[in-house]
Amino acid sequence: MKRTQPHETEARIPARWLTPLRIVWVAIAILLFGIYFFGLVPHYNELHQICHTEECPVLTINPEELQTIEQFGLSMDAYALGQILLEAYLVAIFSGLAFLVFRLRSDTWVGYIISLAFLFLGLIFFAEEPRTLVRLYPNFMLYSDFLTSLSVGLLIMLLYLFPDGQFAPRGLRWAAAAMVIVLILDPFVNQSGQRATSGTMVIIIIFLIGALLGLYSQIFRYRKVSTPTQRQQTKWIVLGFLSMFVGMMTWAIFGEIAPLPPGVSRLIFYLSLVPQYVLIGIFPIALVISILRYRLWDIDLVIRRTLQYTILTGLLALVYFGSVVVLQGLFVGITGQSSQGIIILSTLVIAALFNPLRGRIQTFIDRRLYRQKYDAQQVLAQFARRLQNTTARDDVEIDQLTAELHRVVQETMQPETLILWLPDPKIKSS
């Protein structure tokens, strides 16, 4: 199979364009921060109001939901401030990392696009302040929708161009261009009263198509184009994007596509946004680690640990709740009353199972997903035992030991050439 020649360096911006593009970046940053801070107080006031209609602004609550909040011991002030702080968390992460990438990598196309995308995602796409301004000033809708479309377009371009600034495969440039054009034109094509719904659906559809093609592009790079370093970068961006994708689609499903009806279920969804925001925040952090090439090879450990503890948590939860239900049922059937001792016993069982189960899960993951590394560890362990047994005897056959060492190196590292240097025992060091 023919292997595509990897791009060893990132595509750099021509020197004559650097200053104008940086000025444009700073101007865009000032504009987006201005929109965010201008809408901050109105958004807080909006969250502080009780909605008495069926269609309420996002994150606002009705009287029934207010009663539930008060039962939790919260006030409207605490609820509104909490939502503002959650959004500020994403704004701080995206904008802070945007300035970091701009400072260190603005001379490359990838760095420039990433820093610009972070600004748009943090201050426009994930922030509710622009939508609040639209409700206060309806004429601002066209500009807000245009900026939102640019956010999605930059995210799509980021997925296609990372990490070297080149499209792979090259045919995806036409798909990317088509999606960006649709996103840019959409706010101007449909300006009817249904603009909010139709525009949102266009963005969701384009995002889903772009995400699938972007993941295909990253897989294609990983298999046929990337260098070893770029492969580690790809692992980081895929991990970060999948985390953000889960958070975004959770919001899209329950907040846009099939919104929850007003009531306790919707309030619980609003109050449970913390894990969604955490998942979304993983994306810029993973991407910055990748582009700055900081501790790139830690990604394998992150993936292994994530899989290990996710499976372990699920199995232990299943064992715990299963044992509580079964044992409590048996105990109630025999004695006619429940027992706190069942919970204590189940907890002790979980504590006893933790380490053995974790070891078995790690072995399973290594065998299935890291087979080459797992096999290498097994081969090295076997060689160490053989070497120990051989050196314990006086009759060490150097040729046999050399052949065994050659086999182990070939099996674990698979080098193109192997040179083994052994000192001549007849030559004594002075």
C-alpha positions in Angstrom: 0.0 0.0 0.0 1.3 3.4 -0.9 1.9 5.6 2.1 1.2 9.3 1.7 4.2 11.5 2.5 3.7 13.1 5.9 3.8 16.9 6.5 6.7 17.4 8.8 6.1 21.0 9.6 3.0 23.2 10.2 1.9 25.5 7.3 3.2 28.9 8.2 1.6 32.2 7.4 3.6 34.4 4.9 5.5 37.1 6.7 3.7 39.9 4.8 0.4 38.7 6.1 1.3 38.3 9.7 0.8 41.9 10.9 -2.5 42.5 9.1 -3.9 39.1 10.3 -2.8 39.8 13.9 -4.5 43.2 13.8 -7.7 41.5 12.5 -7.5 39.0 15.4 -7.1 41.7 18.0 -10.1 43.6 16.5 -12.3 40.5 16.5 -11.3 39.8 20.1 -12.3 43.3 21.2 -15.6 43.0 19.3 -16.5 39.6 20.8 -15.5 40.6 24.4 -17.6 43.8 23.9 -20.6 41.7 23.0 -20.1 39.4 25.9 -19.7 42.0 28.6 -22.5 44.2 27.1 -24.9 41.3 27.4 -23.7 40.1 30.8 -25.9 42.3 33.1 -29.0 41.9 30.9 -28.5 38.1 30.9 -28.2 38.0 34.7 -31.4 40.1 35.0 -33.2 37.8 32.5 -32.2 34.7 34.6 -33.5 36.6 37.7 -37.0 36.9 36.2 -39.8 34.4 36.5 -41.3 33.3 33.2 -45.1 33.0 33.1 -45.4 31.9 29.5 -44.9 28.5 27.8 -42.0 29.6 25.7 -39.3 31.0 28.0 -35.8 32.1 27.3 -33.2 29.5 27.8 -32.3 28.8 31.4 -35.1 31.0 32.8 -37.6 29.2 35.2 -41.3 29.3 35.8 -43.2 29.5 39.2 -43.3 25.7 39.6 -39.5 25.4 39.0 -39.0 28.3 41.5 -40.8 26.3 44.2 -38.5 23.3 43.5 -35.4 25.6 43.7 -36.6 26.9 47.1 -37.1 23.4 48.3 -33.4 22.7 47.5 -32.6 25.7 49.7 -31.5 27.9 46.8 -32.6 31.4 45.9 -33.1 33.1 42.5 -29.9 35.1 43.2 -28.0 31.9 43.7 -29.5 30.2 40.6 -28.8 33.2 38.3 -25.3 33.7 39.7 -24.5 30.0 39.3 -25.5 30.0 35.6 -23.5 33.1 35.0 -20.4 31.5 36.7 -20.8 28.3 34.6 -20.7 30.3 31.4 -17.8 32.4 32.7 -15.9 29.2 33.3 -16.1 28.3 29.6 -15.4 31.9 28.6 -12.3 31.9 30.8 -11.0 28.6 29.5 -11.6 29.3 25.8 -10.5 32.9 25.8 -7.5 32.3 28.0 -6.2 29.5 25.9 -7.0 31.5 22.7 -4.6 34.2 23.9 -2.0 31.6 24.8 -2.2 29.9 21.4 -2.2 33.3 19.6 0.9 34.4 21.6 2.8 31.2 20.8 1.5 30.0 17.4 -0.1 32.9 15.6 2.6 32.5 12.8 1.0 29.2 11.7 -2.4 28.8 10.0 -3.4 26.1 12.5 -2.5 28.2 15.5 -4.2 31.2 14.1 -7.4 29.3 13.3 -7.4 27.5 16.7 -7.0 30.8 18.6 -9.8 32.4 16.5 -12.1 29.4 16.9 -11.6 29.5 20.7 -12.6 33.1 20.8 -15.8 32.5 18.8 -16.7 29.3 20.7 -16.2 30.7 24.2 -17.7 34.2 23.6 -20.4 33.5 21.0 -21.3 29.8 20.5 -21.5 28.6 24.1 -22.4 32.0 25.7 -26.0 33.0 26.2 -25.3 36.7 26.3 -25.5 37.2 22.5 -29.0 35.5 22.5 -30.1 37.8 25.4 -29.1 40.8 23.3 -31.1 39.5 20.4 -34.2 39.3 22.6 -33.6 42.9 23.8 -32.6 44.2 20.4 -34.2 42.1 17.6 -32.2 43.9 14.9 -29.1 42.3 16.4 -30.3 38.8 15.4 -28.7 38.8 11.9 -25.3 39.7 13.4 -25.6 37.2 16.2 -26.5 34.4 13.8 -23.7 35.3 11.5 -21.2 35.1 14.3 -22.6 31.8 15.5 -22.3 30.4 12.0 -18.7 31.6 11.9 -18.0 29.7 15.1 -19.2 26.4 13.7 -17.3 27.1 10.4 -14.0 27.7 12.3 -14.6 24.5 14.3 -15.0 22.5 11.1 -11.9 24.0 9.5 -10.0 23.2 12.7 -10.9 19.6 12.5 -9.9 19.4 8.8 -6.6 21.3 9.1 -5.2 20.0 12.4 -2.3 19.4 13.1 -0.3 20.6 10.0 -2.6 23.0 8.2 -3.2 20.7 5.2 -6.4 18.9 4.1 -6.2 15.1 4.3 -7.5 13.7 2.1 -7.3 16.7 -0.2 -10.8 16.2 -1.5 -12.3 17.3 1.8 -11.4 20.9 1.0 -14.4 21.0 -1.3 -16.7 19.6 1.4 -15.3 22.1 4.0 -15.8 25.0 1.6 -19.4 24.0 0.8 -20.3 23.7 4.5 -18.7 27.1 5.4 -20.5 28.8 2.5 -23.8 27.4 3.7 -23.1 28.5 7.2 -22.2 32.0 6.1 -25.2 32.5 3.8 -27.8 30.9 6.1 -28.4 33.9 8.3 -29.0 36.1 5.3 -31.3 33.6 3.4 -33.8 33.0 6.2 -34.8 36.0 8.2 -38.4 34.9 9.0 -40.1 34.7 12.4 -39.0 31.0 12.5 -35.3 32.0 12.1 -34.3 30.9 15.6 -35.6 27.3 15.0 -34.6 26.9 11.4 -31.2 28.5 11.9 -30.4 26.3 14.9 -31.3 23.1 12.9 -29.1 24.2 10.0 -26.2 24.7 12.4 -26.9 21.3 14.1 -27.0 19.5 10.8 -23.9 21.1 9.4 -22.1 20.5 12.7 -23.0 16.8 12.6 -21.9 16.3 9.0 -18.7 18.3 9.6 -17.9 16.4 12.8 -18.3 13.0 11.1 -16.1 14.1 8.1 -13.6 15.7 10.6 -13.3 12.5 12.5 -12.8 10.6 9.2 -10.1 13.2 8.3 -8.3 12.6 11.6 -8.5 8.8 11.2 -7.2 9.1 7.6 -4.3 11.2 8.8 -3.5 8.9 11.6 -3.3 5.8 9.4 -1.7 7.2 6.2 -0.2 10.7 6.7 0.9 11.5 10.2 4.3 11.2 11.8 4.6 9.6 15.2 4.3 13.0 16.9 1.3 14.0 14.8 -0.4 10.7 15.7 -0.1 11.6 19.4 -1.5 15.1 18.5 -4.4 13.3 16.8 -5.2 11.3 19.9 -5.5 14.4 21.9 -7.8 16.3 19.6 -10.0 13.2 19.1 -10.3 12.7 22.9 -11.1 16.4 23.4 -13.6 16.7 20.5 -15.5 13.5 21.6 -15.8 15.0 25.1 -17.1 18.3 23.7 -19.4 16.4 21.3 -21.1 14.5 24.1 -21.6 17.7 26.1 -22.9 19.6 23.0 -25.3 16.9 21.8 -26.7 16.5 25.3 -27.7 20.2 25.2 -28.8 20.0 21.6 -31.2 17.1 22.2 -32.8 18.2 25.5 -32.4 22.0 24.8 -33.0 22.4 21.1 -34.2 19.3 19.2 -36.6 17.8 21.8 -36.7 20.4 24.6 -37.9 19.3 27.9 -41.3 20.8 29.0 -41.4 23.3 31.8 -41.3 21.6 35.2 -39.0 19.7 37.5 -37.4 17.6 34.7 -36.3 20.8 32.9 -35.1 22.4 36.1 -33.0 19.3 36.9 -31.5 19.5 33.4 -30.6 23.2 34.0 -29.0 22.4 37.3 -27.0 19.5 35.9 -25.1 21.5 33.3 -21.9 21.2 35.3 -20.8 17.9 33.8 -21.7 19.1 30.3 -19.6 22.3 30.8 -16.7 20.2 32.1 -16.8 17.9 29.1 -16.9 20.9 26.7 -13.9 22.5 28.6 -11.8 19.4 28.0 -11.7 20.2 24.2 -9.6 23.4 24.3 -7.3 22.0 27.0 -6.6 18.8 25.0 -6.1 20.9 21.9 -3.6 23.2 23.5 -1.7 20.3 24.9 -1.6 18.9 21.4 -0.6 22.0 19.5 2.1 23.0 22.1 3.3 19.3 22.2 3.3 19.3 26.0 3.5 15.8 27.4 2.0 14.4 24.2 2.7 10.7 25.1 0.7 11.0 28.3 -2.5 10.6 26.1 -2.1 6.8 26.0 -2.1 6.7 29.8 -5.1 9.1 29.9 -7.1 6.9 27.5 -6.2 3.7 29.4 -7.0 5.2 32.8 -10.3 6.6 31.4 -11.4 3.3 30.0 -10.2 1.4 33.1 -12.0 3.5 35.7 -15.1 4.0 33.6 -15.6 0.2 33.2 -14.6 -0.3 36.9 -17.1 2.2 38.1 -19.9 0.7 36.1 -19.2 -2.8 37.2 -18.8 -1.8 40.9 -22.0 0.2 40.8 -23.8 -2.8 39.2 -22.4 -5.1 41.9 -23.2 -2.7 44.7 -26.8 -1.9 43.8 -27.4 -5.5 42.7 -26.2 -6.9 46.0 -28.2 -4.3 48.0 -31.4 -5.1 46.1 -31.0 -8.9 46.2 -29.8 -9.1 49.8 -32.4 -6.6 51.0 -35.1 -8.6 49.2 -34.0 -11.8 50.8 -33.6 -10.2 54.2 -37.1 -8.6 54.0 -38.6 -11.8 52.8 -37.1 -13.7 55.8 -37.4 -11.1 58.6 -40.0 -8.7 57.3 -37.8 -5.6 57.7 -34.8 -4.0 56.1 -31.3 -4.0 57.5 -28.5 -1.3 57.4 -26.1 -4.2 57.7 -26.8 -5.2 54.1 -25.4 -1.8 52.9 -22.3 -2.2 55.1 -21.8 -5.7 53.8 -22.2 -4.6 50.2 -19.7 -1.8 50.8 -17.1 -4.2 52.2 -17.6 -6.5 49.1 -16.9 -3.5 46.8 -13.8 -2.6 48.8 -12.6 -6.2 48.5 -13.3 -6.4 44.7 -11.7 -3.0 43.8 -8.0 -3.9 43.3 -8.5 -7.5 41.8 -11.2 -6.2 39.4 -9.1 -3.2 38.4 -6.1 -5.4 37.6 -8.3 -7.7 35.4 -9.9 -4.8 33.6 -6.4 -3.3 32.9 -5.2 -6.6 31.5 -8.3 -6.9 29.3 -7.8 -3.3 28.0 -4.1 -3.9 27.3 -4.9 -7.2 25.4 -7.7 -5.8 23.3 -6.6 -2.2 22.6 -2.8 -2.2 23.3 -2.0 -5.7 22.1 1.4 -4.8 20.8 2.5 -3.1 24.0 1.0 -5.9 26.1 2.8 -8.6 24.0 6.1 -6.6 24.3 5.7 -6.5 28.1 5.1 -10.3 28.2 8.1 -11.0 26.0 10.4 -8.8 28.0 9.2 -10.5 31.2 9.9 -13.9 29.7 13.4 -12.8 28.6 14.2 -11.5 32.0 13.3 -14.8 33.6 15.4 -16.7 31.0 18.3 -14.4 31.5 18.1 -14.9 35.2 18.1 -18.7 34.9 20.9 -18.6 32.4 23.2 -16.4 34.4 22.6 -18.5 37.4 24.5 -21.3 35.7 28.3 -21.2 35.0 28.0 -22.3 31.3 26.6 -19.2 29.6 26.5 -19.6 25.9 27.1 -16.1 24.5 25.9 -17.1 21.0 22.6 -18.5 22.4 22.2 -15.4 24.6 22.9 -13.1 21.6 20.3 -14.9 19.4 17.7 -14.7 22.2 18.4 -11.0 22.7 18.1 -10.4 18.9 14.7 -12.2 18.9 13.4 -10.2 21.8 14.4 -6.9 20.3 12.9 -7.8 16.9 9.7 -9.0 18.5 9.2 -5.9 20.8 10.7 -3.0 18.9 10.7 -4.2 15.2 13.8 -2.1 14.1 14.8 -2.0 10.5 18.4 -2.8 11.5 19.9 -4.2 14.6 23.6 -3.9 15.6 24.8 -5.6 18.8 28.2 -4.6 20.1 30.0 -6.9 22.6 33.4 -6.1 24.0 36.2 -8.6 23.2 37.0 -10.4 26.5 40.6 -10.8 25.3 41.0 -7.0 25.4 41.3 -5.7 28.9 40.5 -2.1 29.7 43.4 -0.1 31.0 
